[in-house]
Amino acid sequence: MGLCRKELLVTKGQLARWKGSVQIFVALGMEVILLIEYLWGCTDFGIKYGTKITPCVLVFLFQSGTIGVNLPKVMIYLGFVVLLSDVPFMDEATPYVMARSKRGAWWRGECIYIWMASFFYMAFITLVSILIVLPTVTWNGLWGSTIVKAIKGSSMTLGFILDPQIVQVFYPSATLWLTFLAGWLSMSLLGHMAYAINLLINKKVAGIAVMVFFILLDPIIGWLGIGSANHWMHPLSPVSWSSMEYWKLVSSQAPLETGYVFRMYGVLIVLCVIVIAIAARRKQIEVDALQ
């Protein structure tokens, strides 16, 4: 712990910025409204017809939509962009923080903050989704009659896309943890990419543009990548990798090996950290320039 003390102090300082932050409030408030819109259909259906649903609905929020279809996944990721829109996180106190902690501890602390912000954001999305469906939740470890009826009927009445194969192959708890992990890694990767690019170019808008590009690429791939002949498109966007319906673990016809997904997240994050380390050490960072 002593070896990371300076880094953790930098991270703690960044987390302290959340208190009273309009940016954080807007991002989280926007997601609450959107999640209510997407998930309330499940609760309303259950109340009307006396059906139950698992609390583990996160996997459905992270299914990739297509152009013209409700896109809860895209909106969740865009909320994360708002959360990290000011990466690297610099203000008038930054030069003093860097002087006290040293440049190496500063950028490492910022990277830890990206990991923690991604984790807290995913935890927030998970918790809110559970609270929305709570009035009709079943705790028996199964999907519940709401999902079963939706598969037999029209899944679009629930407000999101429902993949029957995921329901048939996995227990709800497994999809919750796998989706949470994939979402956490994908958001951490986007944050590190934005951090690295902004340090190199010295403009925050560049990192935001890259994050938004990969997020919007996901529904485009979902639209164009239908059919085995177009499976080559799916590895192009790390945002697409967090959707379980694309994993061969769900279906042998799916385009992505599950091992590939998690290995690539790890490899790309490490590469981003290396770029960050080099850029942070060599580049003269001015607070006023990073606007």
C-alpha positions in Angstrom: 0.0 0.0 0.0 2.9 2.3 0.8 4.2 2.0 -2.7 0.9 3.3 -4.2 0.3 6.0 -1.6 1.0 8.9 -3.9 -1.1 7.4 -6.7 -4.0 6.7 -4.4 -3.9 10.3 -3.1 -4.2 11.5 -6.7 -7.1 9.2 -7.3 -8.7 10.3 -4.1 -8.4 13.9 -5.1 -10.1 13.1 -8.4 -13.0 11.2 -6.8 -13.4 14.2 -4.4 -14.3 16.2 -7.5 -17.5 14.2 -7.8 -19.1 15.9 -4.8 -21.2 18.8 -6.1 -20.1 18.3 -9.7 -22.7 19.3 -12.2 -21.1 17.2 -14.8 -21.4 14.0 -12.7 -25.0 14.9 -11.7 -26.0 15.4 -15.3 -24.4 12.1 -16.4 -26.0 10.0 -13.7 -29.3 11.8 -13.8 -29.6 11.3 -17.5 -28.9 7.6 -17.2 -31.5 7.2 -14.5 -34.2 8.7 -16.7 -33.1 6.6 -19.7 -33.0 3.4 -17.7 -36.5 4.0 -16.3 -37.7 4.5 -19.9 -36.1 1.3 -21.1 -36.9 -1.0 -18.2 -40.2 0.2 -16.9 -42.0 -1.8 -19.5 -40.8 -5.0 -17.7 -42.1 -3.8 -14.4 -45.4 -2.5 -15.8 -45.9 -5.8 -17.6 -45.3 -7.7 -14.4 -47.6 -5.6 -12.4 -50.4 -5.9 -15.0 -50.1 -9.7 -15.6 -48.7 -10.9 -12.3 -45.4 -12.0 -13.8 -41.9 -11.9 -12.3 -38.4 -11.1 -13.6 -34.8 -11.6 -12.5 -33.0 -8.7 -11.1 -30.1 -9.5 -13.5 -31.3 -7.5 -16.5 -27.9 -5.8 -17.2 -27.2 -8.1 -20.0 -30.2 -6.9 -22.0 -29.1 -3.3 -21.6 -25.8 -4.2 -23.1 -27.1 -6.0 -26.2 -26.1 -4.2 -29.3 -29.0 -2.5 -31.2 -29.1 -1.4 -34.8 -29.8 1.9 -36.4 -33.5 2.8 -35.9 -33.9 0.6 -32.8 -33.8 1.6 -29.1 -30.2 1.8 -28.1 -29.8 1.7 -24.3 -26.2 0.4 -24.7 -25.2 3.5 -26.7 -26.8 5.9 -24.3 -25.1 4.2 -21.3 -21.7 4.6 -23.0 -22.5 8.2 -23.9 -23.2 8.8 -20.3 -19.8 7.5 -19.5 -18.3 10.0 -22.0 -19.9 12.8 -20.1 -18.4 11.4 -16.9 -14.9 11.4 -18.4 -15.2 14.3 -20.8 -12.4 16.3 -19.1 -9.7 13.6 -19.2 -6.9 14.3 -18.4 -8.3 15.8 -15.3 -6.5 19.1 -14.8 -7.3 22.3 -13.0 -5.4 25.1 -11.3 -4.2 22.7 -8.5 -2.7 20.1 -10.9 0.8 21.7 -11.1 1.0 21.5 -7.3 -0.3 17.9 -7.2 2.3 16.9 -9.8 5.1 18.7 -7.9 4.2 16.9 -4.7 3.4 13.4 -6.1 5.9 13.5 -9.1 4.8 13.1 -12.6 4.9 9.3 -12.6 2.6 9.0 -9.6 0.3 11.6 -11.1 -0.4 9.7 -14.4 -0.7 6.4 -12.6 -3.1 7.9 -10.1 -5.2 9.2 -13.0 -5.2 5.7 -14.6 -6.4 4.2 -11.3 -9.1 6.9 -11.2 -10.3 5.8 -14.7 -10.6 2.2 -13.4 -12.5 3.3 -10.4 -14.8 5.7 -12.2 -15.6 2.9 -14.7 -16.3 0.5 -11.9 -18.5 2.9 -10.0 -20.4 3.9 -13.1 -21.1 0.2 -14.0 -22.1 -0.4 -10.4 -24.5 2.5 -10.6 -26.1 1.3 -13.8 -26.5 -2.2 -12.3 -28.0 -0.9 -9.1 -30.5 1.4 -10.8 -31.6 -1.4 -13.2 -32.3 -3.7 -10.3 -34.2 -1.0 -8.4 -36.4 -0.3 -11.5 -37.5 -3.9 -11.8 -37.6 -4.5 -8.1 -41.4 -4.4 -7.7 -41.8 -7.6 -9.8 -38.4 -9.3 -9.0 -38.0 -13.0 -8.3 -35.0 -14.2 -6.3 -35.2 -17.9 -7.3 -32.2 -17.6 -9.6 -34.1 -18.1 -12.8 -35.2 -15.6 -15.5 -38.8 -15.3 -14.4 -42.1 -15.5 -16.2 -41.8 -12.0 -17.7 -38.8 -13.0 -19.8 -40.4 -16.4 -20.7 -43.6 -14.7 -21.9 -41.5 -12.1 -23.8 -39.6 -14.8 -25.7 -42.8 -16.5 -26.7 -44.4 -13.2 -27.7 -42.8 -9.9 -28.7 -39.7 -8.9 -26.9 -39.9 -5.3 -28.2 -42.8 -4.6 -25.9 -40.3 -4.7 -23.0 -38.4 -1.7 -24.4 -35.2 -3.5 -25.2 -33.9 -6.3 -27.5 -34.1 -9.8 -26.0 -31.8 -12.5 -27.2 -33.4 -16.0 -26.5 -30.1 -17.8 -26.8 -28.7 -15.9 -23.8 -31.7 -16.9 -21.8 -31.4 -20.5 -22.9 -27.7 -20.9 -22.3 -27.0 -19.0 -19.1 -28.4 -18.4 -15.6 -29.1 -14.8 -14.9 -26.4 -14.4 -12.3 -23.7 -15.5 -14.8 -24.8 -12.9 -17.4 -24.8 -10.2 -14.7 -21.1 -10.8 -13.7 -19.9 -11.4 -17.3 -21.6 -8.3 -18.6 -20.4 -6.2 -15.7 -16.8 -7.3 -16.2 -17.0 -6.7 -20.0 -18.6 -3.3 -19.5 -16.1 -2.3 -16.9 -13.2 -3.3 -19.1 -14.6 -1.6 -22.2 -15.2 1.6 -20.4 -11.8 1.5 -18.8 -10.3 1.0 -22.3 -12.2 4.0 -23.7 -11.1 6.1 -20.8 -7.4 5.1 -21.2 -7.7 5.7 -25.0 -9.1 9.2 -24.5 -6.4 9.9 -21.8 -3.6 8.8 -24.1 -4.8 10.7 -27.2 -5.4 13.9 -25.2 -2.0 13.8 -23.8 -0.5 13.3 -27.2 -2.6 15.9 -29.0 -3.1 18.2 -26.0 -6.7 18.7 -26.8 -9.6 17.1 -24.8 -12.0 17.1 -27.8 -9.8 14.5 -29.6 -10.3 11.9 -26.9 -14.0 12.6 -26.7 -14.3 12.2 -30.5 -12.5 8.8 -30.4 -14.8 7.5 -27.6 -17.9 8.7 -29.4 -16.7 7.2 -32.7 -16.3 3.7 -31.2 -19.6 4.0 -29.4 -21.5 4.9 -32.5 -19.7 2.3 -34.5 -21.4 -0.4 -32.4 -25.0 0.0 -33.8 -23.5 0.4 -37.3 -21.7 -2.9 -37.0 -24.9 -4.4 -35.6 -26.7 -3.3 -38.7 -24.0 -4.1 -41.3 -22.5 -7.1 -39.6 -25.5 -9.4 -39.9 -24.5 -12.8 -41.4 -21.4 -14.9 -41.1 -19.9 -13.2 -44.2 -19.7 -9.9 -42.3 -18.4 -11.3 -39.0 -15.0 -9.6 -39.7 -16.6 -6.3 -38.7 -17.3 -7.1 -35.0 -13.6 -7.0 -33.9 -13.4 -3.4 -35.1 -15.1 -1.8 -32.1 -14.3 -2.7 -28.5 -17.7 -1.4 -27.5 -19.3 -4.3 -29.5 -17.2 -6.8 -27.5 -19.2 -6.2 -24.4 -22.4 -7.6 -25.9 -22.8 -11.3 -25.0 -24.8 -12.1 -28.0 -21.6 -11.7 -30.1 -19.7 -14.3 -28.0 -19.2 -17.9 -29.1 -19.8 -18.8 -25.5 -23.5 -18.1 -26.3 -23.7 -19.5 -29.8 -21.2 -21.3 -32.0 -22.4 -19.0 -34.9 -21.4 -15.8 -33.0 -18.5 -13.8 -34.4 -16.2 -13.4 -31.3 -14.3 -15.9 -29.2 -14.9 -15.1 -25.6 -11.1 -15.4 -24.8 -10.4 -13.0 -27.6 -12.7 -10.4 -26.0 -11.0 -10.4 -22.6 -7.5 -10.8 -24.0 -7.9 -7.8 -26.3 -9.3 -5.6 -23.6 -6.2 -6.4 -21.5 -3.7 -6.0 -24.3 -5.2 -2.7 -25.5 -5.4 -1.2 -22.0 -1.7 -2.1 -21.4 -0.8 -0.4 -24.7 -2.7 2.7 -23.8 -1.0 2.8 -20.4 2.4 2.6 -22.1 1.5 5.5 -24.4 0.2 7.5 -21.4 3.5 6.8 -19.5 5.6 8.0 -22.4 3.4 11.0 -23.3 3.1 12.1 -19.6 6.9 12.0 -19.1 8.0 13.7 -22.3 5.3 16.3 -22.8 5.1 19.6 -21.1 1.6 19.8 -19.8 -0.1 23.1 -19.4 -3.5 23.4 -17.8 -4.7 26.2 -20.0 -3.7 24.2 -23.1 -5.9 21.2 -22.3 -9.2 22.9 -22.9 
